[in-house]
Amino acid sequence: MAVTDDQKADRLATIARLREMIGGIDASAGGIDPLPEEPEPVGAVVAAAGPVDVQVSGAGGGQLDSRGWPVAAESFQDVADDSDELGSDKPELGDDSVSSQITDPEKARQIALRCLNAQERTAYELKQILRRKHVVEPVAQTIVDRFVEVGLLNDRDFARQWVATRQVSKSASRSRLRRELAVRGIAPALITEALNQASLPEAEVALALARKRAVGMSGLSREKAMRRLISQLERRGFTPAVVRSTVVQVVDEMRSNGNIAADE
């Protein structure tokens, strides 16, 4: 059956409207009036005009809504709203549940005792451990104060033992020992007291370390042996005066024992 001019015009108008909706084409540029604010349903126009070969793309797959309009892809605002909704269900980092907090003093005391059985701690260290175990602040402070009172925590004894042990096992200098005790929460006055009561003088600790390191430097030149010894003693935190006197003494001992290579 022949298509009338009116039917052709209706089909062209329908195609232009669909293109304007899904492709952002300005209908007025083609001499067609813009769509009214409440347009006639496209489904009814298409049905009256007969079959029209129009490809509708988008998330809707060419489906029509209840008003006869094609179902287009999600808008950017829809996607943003979905993202906000999903994000609202995510827990915030570091947000501990109230139910995980330990308020029972006996349970906190057992945690503290297990920590001290495994390793001796300072008062500061124990309190930090209790906080990481989710013990509430008032209970943690009460436990620490009680342990200090009965002698289970003693920062003065800890500092003394730390200095004595680390001087021998690690050949630690005074400055290094001071830093190590400070990060463990020992009071400055107690640190100074422990260092002043150290059984080994600073120079003696440095000399023992330098002699130990010199064993692996046999055959080196005097200059190279000195550079290595100076570097190792400085990294341990010994003072420049102690480093100089120690290195000169040890290098002289190496030369006397024939462990220094002959100068070229």
Phi and psi in degrees as a GROMACS rama.xvg file:
@    title "Ramachandran Plot"
@    xaxis  label "Phi"
@    yaxis  label "Psi"
@TYPE xy
-67.6518  143.874  ALA-2
-92.2896  128.757  VAL-3
-76.7223  165.757  THR-4
-63.2486  -36.4961  ASP-5
-64.6086  -39.8686  ASP-6
-66.158  -40.1268  GLN-7
-61.2333  -42.1278  LYS-8
-63.5479  -40.7514  ALA-9
-62.8952  -41.7184  ASP-10
-64.35  -44.0301  ARG-11
-61.3186  -40.3569  LEU-12
-63.9718  -40.2453  ALA-13
-63.5654  -45.5518  THR-14
-61.4097  -42.704  ILE-15
-62.5885  -39.4451  ALA-16
-65.3011  -43.5843  ARG-17
-63.0994  -42.9605  LEU-18
-62.7498  -38.1851  ARG-19
-63.3759  -38.3427  GLU-20
-70.8557  -44.9477  MET-21
-98.744  -15.8266  ILE-22
-120.759  -2.91254  GLY-23
70.4746  25.2785  GLY-24
-79.3082  134.801  ILE-25
-77.4708  107.819  ASP-26
-65.1443  -29.936  ALA-27
-67.6319  -21.7062  SER-28
-68.2571  -24.0137  ALA-29
-96.9639  12.9671  GLY-30
81.3796  16.4444  GLY-31
-109.419  136.061  ILE-32
-63.2772  143.529  ASP-33
-61.9023  160.814  PRO-34
-67.9638  145.442  LEU-35
-71.6159  166.709  PRO-36
-63.5439  -33.2457  GLU-37
-120.552  81.391  GLU-38
-70.5372  160.836  PRO-39
-72.179  139.175  GLU-40
-54.0083  131.511  PRO-41
-65.6145  -34.2654  VAL-42
-58.9737  -40.4143  GLY-43
-69.0218  -38.4044  ALA-44
-65.1739  -43.5375  VAL-45
-64.6615  -41.356  VAL-46
-63.0348  -38.7931  ALA-47
-73.398  -32.4235  ALA-48
-85.8539  -11.1022  ALA-49
95.3638  -179.685  GLY-50
-65.7805  133.918  PRO-51
-129.852  130.873  VAL-52
-84.8701  91.7468  ASP-53
-126.631  128.028  VAL-54
-94.4679  118.645  GLN-55
-105.672  118.34  VAL-56
-101.895  162.962  SER-57
131.944  179.884  GLY-58
-67.6865  -22.5148  ALA-59
-76.921  -12.3442  GLY-60
66.058  26.8698  GLY-61
87.0244  8.16177  GLY-62
-79.466  155.453  GLN-63
-108.361  146.739  LEU-64
-85.3122  -171.713  ASP-65
-64.4946  -21.3899  SER-66
-92.8754  -2.27633  ARG-67
93.431  6.35356  GLY-68
-92.2597  147.372  TRP-69
-63.7232  144.313  PRO-70
-83.4876  110.653  VAL-71
-89.3321  177.183  ALA-72
-67.0345  162.898  ALA-73
-61.6601  141.555  GLU-74
-77.1996  163.535  SER-75
-61.8055  -33.6083  PHE-76
-68.3486  -38.0071  GLN-77
-61.3213  -43.9671  ASP-78
-63.4267  -41.477  VAL-79
-63.8429  -40.3319  ALA-80
-63.9515  -40.2194  ASP-81
-63.6245  -40.1085  ASP-82
-63.3661  -41.4357  SER-83
-63.1281  -38.7202  ASP-84
-67.7669  -41.4225  GLU-85
-65.5063  -41.3946  LEU-86
-65.8474  -26.8601  GLY-87
-68.2668  -19.4874  SER-88
-87.7778  -7.40667  ASP-89
-79.8208  133.15  LYS-90
-71.5687  146.944  PRO-91
-76.2181  141.857  GLU-92
-64.8692  138.023  LEU-93
76.5277  8.02988  GLY-94
-91.7102  92.5389  ASP-95
-75.0319  139.074  ASP-96
-69.6542  142.331  SER-97
-60.7931  -32.8036  VAL-98
-67.4234  -19.0619  SER-99
-84.705  -10.6444  SER-100
-71.4579  137.55  GLN-101
-96.8167  118.634  ILE-102
-113.139  -7.80993  THR-103
-80.0655  116.212  ASP-104
-59.7913  -36.9158  PRO-105
-66.5747  -41.8038  GLU-106
-64.672  -39.6361  LYS-107
-65.9036  -37.9187  ALA-108
-63.8765  -39.511  ARG-109
-64.9993  -39.1716  GLN-110
-61.9449  -43.8531  ILE-111
-65.0797  -40.6252  ALA-112
-65.119  -39.9273  LEU-113
-62.8174  -38.1872  ARG-114
-63.3145  -43.2597  CYS-115
-73.6194  -28.3219  LEU-116
-67.9172  -32.1539  ASN-117
-78.9051  -35.5255  ALA-118
-165.09  143.66  GLN-119
-70.0567  140.076  GLU-120
-130.494  159.76  ARG-121
-86.41  168.089  THR-122
-61.1172  -40.3856  ALA-123
-64.0799  -44.9011  TYR-124
-61.3772  -44.0549  GLU-125
-64.2813  -41.1446  LEU-126
-63.7057  -39.8018  LYS-127
-64.4507  -38.3244  GLN-128
-64.5743  -43.9409  ILE-129
-62.1203  -38.0959  LEU-130
-65.2866  -39.9296  ARG-131
-67.6881  -25.2862  ARG-132
-85.0248  8.45268  LYS-133
71.6093  26.4086  HIS-134
-79.2191  131.232  VAL-135
-65.6934  153.059  VAL-136
-55.4412  -49.7598  GLU-137
-60.8142  -39.6204  PRO-138
-68.5314  -42.4898  VAL-139
-61.3925  -43.8209  ALA-140
-65.2657  -38.4787  GLN-141
-63.4646  -42.7649  THR-142
-62.9111  -45.6322  ILE-143
-63.3587  -45.1588  VAL-144
-60.8767  -40.4688  ASP-145
-67.68  -39.9366  ARG-146
-66.831  -35.6299  PHE-147
-65.9054  -40.958  VAL-148
-63.018  -39.6224  GLU-149
-91.7798  -0.602633  VAL-150
91.7926  6.0584  GLY-151
-73.3146  -23.1385  LEU-152
-121.636  128.331  LEU-153
-147.536  100.091  ASN-154
-67.1164  -31.1491  ASP-155
-65.6402  -48.9257  ARG-156
-64.3111  -37.7431  ASP-157
-60.4564  -45.7749  PHE-158
-63.534  -42.859  ALA-159
-62.7011  -45.8435  ARG-160
-66.9123  -36.6142  GLN-161
-63.1298  -45.5066  TRP-162
-63.8311  -46.6613  VAL-163
-62.9055  -41.0144  ALA-164
-72.7889  -45.2562  THR-165
-73.136  -26.0668  ARG-166
-64.7731  -36.88  GLN-167
-84.8739  -49.1972  VAL-168
-77.7075  -31.8939  SER-169
-117.877  -0.0177883  LYS-170
49.0689  45.1792  SER-171
-78.2166  140.04  ALA-172
-80.6471  170.858  SER-173
-62.7736  -42.5675  ARG-174
-65.0011  -38.2242  SER-175
-67.4711  -42.9025  ARG-176
-61.839  -39.3558  LEU-177
-62.2226  -42.8694  ARG-178
-65.0923  -42.7766  ARG-179
-63.607  -39.9279  GLU-180
-73.5013  -34.1197  LEU-181
-64.1833  -42.4863  ALA-182
-69.6014  -14.8786  VAL-183
-94.8406  9.02203  ARG-184
83.8671  13.6591  GLY-185
-74.3154  137.494  ILE-186
-64.6148  143.947  ALA-187
-54.898  -38.4874  PRO-188
-64.3461  -38.4095  ALA-189
-70.4667  -33.6127  LEU-190
-65.1616  -47.5843  ILE-191
-61.4739  -40.5458  THR-192
-61.7464  -44.0598  GLU-193
-65.8508  -39.264  ALA-194
-68.6791  -37.8788  LEU-195
-68.7568  -24.8969  ASN-196
-95.0427  7.1979  GLN-197
-59.67  138.9  ALA-198
-75.8568  -25.1906  SER-199
-109.572  128.462  LEU-200
-65.9334  157.173  PRO-201
-58.144  -44.8026  GLU-202
-63.3053  -35.8345  ALA-203
-68.9717  -38.9319  GLU-204
-65.0486  -43.3384  VAL-205
-64.4326  -39.998  ALA-206
-65.1865  -40.7767  LEU-207
-63.4439  -40.3043  ALA-208
-67.7681  -43.8631  LEU-209
-63.659  -41.3128  ALA-210
-64.7493  -36.4656  ARG-211
-66.2237  -41.7082  LYS-212
-72.437  -29.262  ARG-213
-67.4973  -20.7953  ALA-214
-59.3337  -36.0929  VAL-215
-89.5935  10.1174  GLY-216
-111.136  15.9615  MET-217
-62.303  133.341  SER-218
94.8215  -9.03751  GLY-219
-76.893  158.673  LEU-220
-71.7727  163.66  SER-221
-60.8286  -44.62  ARG-222
-63.2982  -44.4263  GLU-223
-66.9285  -40.8478  LYS-224
-62.7281  -40.5131  ALA-225
-64.6818  -44.2109  MET-226
-60.0073  -43.6852  ARG-227
-66.938  -41.7486  ARG-228
-66.4126  -42.6996  LEU-229
-60.7937  -43.8994  ILE-230
-61.6393  -43.3592  SER-231
-69.2439  -38.8676  GLN-232
-70.3618  -38.3638  LEU-233
-64.8969  -38.035  GLU-234
-64.6752  -27.9073  ARG-235
-80.3252  -7.10581  ARG-236
92.7326  13.3667  GLY-237
-72.5029  150.687  PHE-238
-69.2295  154.901  THR-239
-55.9092  -38.3299  PRO-240
-65.1949  -43.8457  ALA-241
-65.327  -39.7163  VAL-242
-62.4117  -46.7931  VAL-243
-62.3681  -50.8115  ARG-244
-64.6066  -36.9553  SER-245
-68.606  -45.2712  THR-246
-65.2817  -42.9007  VAL-247
-60.6135  -42.6224  VAL-248
-65.4352  -44.9138  GLN-249
-69.6034  -39.1039  VAL-250
-66.1525  -38.2332  VAL-251
-62.9286  -39.2117  ASP-252
-64.3887  -39.9711  GLU-253
-64.627  -39.2333  MET-254
-67.2123  -40.7675  ARG-255
-63.4204  -32.2998  SER-256
-87.7336  -0.585041  ASN-257
77.6918  22.0941  GLY-258
-95.9874  2.34504  ASN-259
-105.907  134.196  ILE-260
-67.2269  148.724  ALA-261
-66.0846  141.645  ALA-262
-66.5285  138.438  ASP-263
